[in-house]
Amino acid sequence: MNKKKLFTAIFSLSFLPHVILLAIAAYHAIFGLEQYTWILPQYVGTIYGMDAFLESIVWNGLRLCFIPILPIAAVYQMVFIIITAVRAIRRKKIKITEKC
């Protein structure tokens, strides 16, 4: 496997935490998210729908930011896109100069 394919495969895999986060949130929206109090772990109730979806996105997203999974994936995606764009611009400049 050459470098280009490896970096492209890693780029594709860097979206996996985002997909998993959305899947977990969708699961909680459909099947409910149990809420507990902050001070004592006492059951308060279960929420469904958009409330559960958004709360799950926020709390699980914060967890994935404290363990720096989402930031590392985002940085890799930005670097990959910038490097790919710079290479494409260089190739276009070379083709333009060859035609002249």
N, C-alpha and C positions, 0 to 999 in steps of 0.2 A: 504494500500500500504506500503510495507516494505521499509527500507532505500535504499537497493540496487536498487530497481526498480525506486525509486524517483531520486537518483543520476544519474542513466542511462537515465532517461527521461530528466533531466536537461541537461545532456551531449548532448543528441540529439538536444534539443532546442538551445543549444549554437551555433550550426551551422546555425541557422536561419538568423542572420544578414549577414553572408557571402553569403547565397543564395539570400537574398533580394538585396544585393549590386550587385551581378552578374545579377539578373533579371532586375534591373534598368538600368544597363549598356547595356544589350542586347536590352532593349526597346529603349534607346537613339541611339544605333547603327543602328537600323532599321528605326525608325521614326525621327531621327535627334535630335541634341542638339543645342539650340540657344546660341550664344555667345554674350556677352555684354562687353563694355569697363570697365576698372577697376575704372577710375576716375569718369566718368559720366555714369549713367545707360543708355547707348545708344546702340541700336541694331547694331551688326556688321554683323552677318550672321549665317547660320545654317551649321553644319558639320554632316556627316554621316559616317557609317562604322567603321573601326578600330580606326580612330581618335576620334570619338565620344565615342566609347566604352572605350578607355584608359583614355580619359579626364574625363569621368563620374566616372570611377573606382577611379582615383586619388582624385578628389574633394569630392565625396561622402565618400570615405574611410577616408579622412582627417576629414570630419565632424563627422564620427563615431568614430574617435580617440579623437577629442577634447571633445566630449561628450563620456566618456570612455566606449563605448559599445564593440567595437572590442577588446581592451586590456583586459577587464574583461572576455570576452568570451574565449580569447586565454589562459589566466592564468588558468581559470577553466578547460579547455580542457587538458592542460599540467599536472595539479595536478591530475585530474581524471586518465589520462593514467599512470602516475607514481605510484599512489596508487594501481591501478589495476595490474600493472606489479609486484610490490612488493608483493602483496597478492598472485599472481600466483606463484612467486618464493618460497614463504614460504610454500605454499601447496605442491609444488613439493618436497621440502626438507623434509617435514613431511612424504610424501609417500615413499621417498627413505629410510628414517630412519626406517619406519615401516616394510619395506620389509627385512631389514638386521637382 
